[in-house]
Structures are given as structure tokens and as C-alpha cells.
Amino acid sequence: MRLLLTIILFILVEQSHGQESEVKLKLADDVTLIFIKETFDPKGKKIEMHDNVVISIDNGLVFGTDGEMPRTYLKRASLSIGSQEFALQVDGMYNPWHKEFFNDKLFRLKKVGTKYIITGGFSDGAGFYGVEWVAFGRGCTRTILTDDERMLFEYMDL
């Protein structure tokens, strides 16, 4: 019996490993954001630590943790405007939301001429950070990725 319970537990843990979670957020009639997060696996990653704090992963900055090893990462994000779809830059974005709770109130869309400016905030309860993407023409770029409180609360109004 104990062996059977151990096997079942092992299967459940293996099934949860690498699980994706998807969020769709409609910002306007023709504008939709899609975020996909996945379990973070540190195997095969170049992780730089200083005083037991994660300071970089694969030579990139780490947002969304308070120095601990990330549990999840933003695997993919896309923006749809009408029939156009843009892949959004997501490197360095970890622990974007807690379990299944996603705070859609932190995301805003502003249209300035032909530009679409999307701002938002991510957090799993600690390690809050903000992002800004700008889409224009056939291109899209991440213009801000920050955990600086002044930027988050004054400029981005999060």
C-alpha cells in the first residue's frame, strides 16, 4: 500500500512539473494579451548567486523574486491587435502571478496616434515588477522592465 501511495505521489509531482498556466486579458474590443507561465527548472541554467541571492540566470537580470530561486517564469506573451499578433519580450520575467490568481487590474492600454502602449505589473505576492510594451506598425518592443518603485508608482501609475 505504501509503495502504491509513493508511486501515485511521484506521478502527481511529475505531472505538475512543467505545467503551463495561461491568462487571456481583453484590453479593448480588438486588443488582447495572452500570458503563459510555466514551472521554472534550474537544471541546465547558468545561475549566479551572491550571498545566497539569485542575481542572474543565463547572464540575464531576474525580476519577480526576492532573491530566492524562481518557482515559475513567463514563458510566452502575445498581443493581438485586430488581426495582427505580436510576440512580446519576456526574458528576465519570473514568478509573474501566484498560482491561479492573476491581477488583471494592473494592466492598461493607451493609444497614442498609431502606437499602442501596454503597461502592467506582475507579482506572486513578493518581488513586484512592472513592464511596458509598445506596439506600432508591424513591430513591438519592451521599453520598460523595472522594479524601481518611483517608476512603478509615478510613471506607470501601478
C-alpha positions in Angstrom: 0.0 0.0 0.0 2.8 2.4 0.9 4.5 1.6 -2.4 1.3 2.4 -4.3 0.9 5.8 -2.5 4.6 6.6 -3.2 4.1 5.8 -6.9 0.9 8.0 -7.1 2.6 10.9 -5.3 5.6 10.6 -7.7 3.2 10.7 -10.8 1.4 13.7 -9.4 4.6 15.6 -8.8 5.9 14.7 -12.3 2.7 15.8 -13.9 2.8 19.2 -12.1 6.4 19.7 -13.3 6.4 21.9 -16.4 2.7 22.7 -16.2 1.6 25.8 -18.0 -0.9 28.3 -16.9 -2.5 30.7 -19.4 -4.2 34.0 -18.9 -6.1 35.9 -21.5 -6.8 39.6 -20.9 -9.0 41.7 -23.2 -7.9 45.3 -23.0 -10.2 46.7 -25.7 -12.6 45.3 -28.3 -9.8 44.4 -30.7 -6.8 44.2 -28.2 -6.0 41.0 -26.3 -3.0 40.0 -24.2 -2.1 36.3 -23.6 0.4 35.3 -20.9 1.7 31.8 -20.4 3.7 30.9 -17.3 5.5 27.6 -16.6 7.3 26.0 -13.8 10.9 27.1 -13.6 13.5 24.3 -13.8 17.0 25.5 -12.8 18.7 22.4 -14.4 21.0 23.4 -17.2 20.7 27.1 -16.4 23.7 29.3 -15.5 22.6 30.7 -12.1 24.8 33.3 -10.5 24.4 33.7 -6.7 25.8 36.3 -4.3 25.3 35.8 -0.6 22.6 33.2 -1.2 20.7 35.5 -3.5 20.0 34.8 -7.2 21.4 37.7 -9.1 21.3 36.4 -12.7 20.0 33.5 -14.7 21.8 32.7 -18.0 23.5 36.1 -17.7 20.2 38.0 -17.6 18.5 40.1 -14.9 16.0 38.5 -12.6 12.7 40.2 -11.9 9.9 38.8 -9.7 11.9 37.2 -6.8 13.2 38.5 -3.5 16.5 36.7 -4.2 15.2 33.2 -4.0 15.2 30.7 -6.8 12.2 31.4 -9.1 9.3 28.9 -9.0 7.8 30.0 -12.3 8.7 32.1 -15.3 6.8 33.9 -18.0 7.3 31.5 -20.9 5.4 33.4 -23.5 3.3 36.5 -24.0 1.5 37.8 -27.1 -0.5 40.8 -28.0 -3.3 40.7 -30.6 -4.5 43.9 -32.2 -7.2 43.2 -34.7 -5.7 40.5 -37.0 -2.1 41.3 -36.1 -0.3 39.3 -33.4 2.9 40.3 -31.7 5.3 38.1 -29.7 6.2 40.1 -26.6 9.7 40.1 -25.0 9.6 38.1 -21.7 13.2 37.3 -20.8 14.0 38.1 -17.1 10.3 37.8 -16.0 9.9 35.3 -13.2 7.1 34.4 -10.7 4.6 36.5 -12.7 1.5 35.7 -10.6 0.6 33.5 -7.6 -0.9 30.1 -8.5 -4.1 30.9 -10.4 -4.6 34.4 -9.1 -3.8 37.0 -11.8 -4.5 40.6 -11.1 -5.9 42.0 -14.4 -6.4 45.4 -12.8 -2.7 46.1 -13.1 -2.8 46.2 -16.9 -3.6 49.3 -19.0 -3.8 50.2 -22.7 -3.1 53.6 -24.0 -3.4 54.5 -27.7 -1.2 57.4 -28.8 -1.6 58.1 -32.6 -0.8 54.7 -34.2 1.1 53.4 -31.1 -0.4 51.1 -28.6 1.2 51.3 -25.2 0.6 48.5 -22.8 1.7 48.8 -19.1 1.3 46.3 -16.4 2.5 44.7 -13.2 3.4 41.2 -12.2 3.8 39.7 -8.7 3.3 36.5 -6.9 3.0 38.3 -3.6 6.6 39.4 -3.4 9.0 40.8 -6.0 6.6 43.2 -7.7 7.8 44.5 -11.1 6.3 46.5 -14.0 6.6 46.2 -17.7 5.8 48.4 -20.7 5.5 47.2 -24.3 4.9 49.5 -27.3 3.4 48.2 -30.5 3.4 50.2 -33.7 3.2 49.3 -37.3 4.4 45.7 -37.6 6.7 45.9 -34.6 6.6 45.6 -30.9 9.2 46.2 -28.2 9.5 46.1 -24.5 10.5 49.6 -23.4 10.5 49.1 -19.6 11.1 46.3 -17.2 11.6 47.6 -13.7 11.1 47.1 -10.0 12.0 50.7 -9.2 9.2 52.0 -7.0 9.3 55.5 -8.4 8.9 54.2 -12.0 6.2 51.9 -11.0 4.0 54.2 -8.9 4.7 57.6 -10.5 5.3 57.0 -14.2 3.4 53.7 -14.7 0.7 54.5 -12.1 0.5 50.9 -10.9 
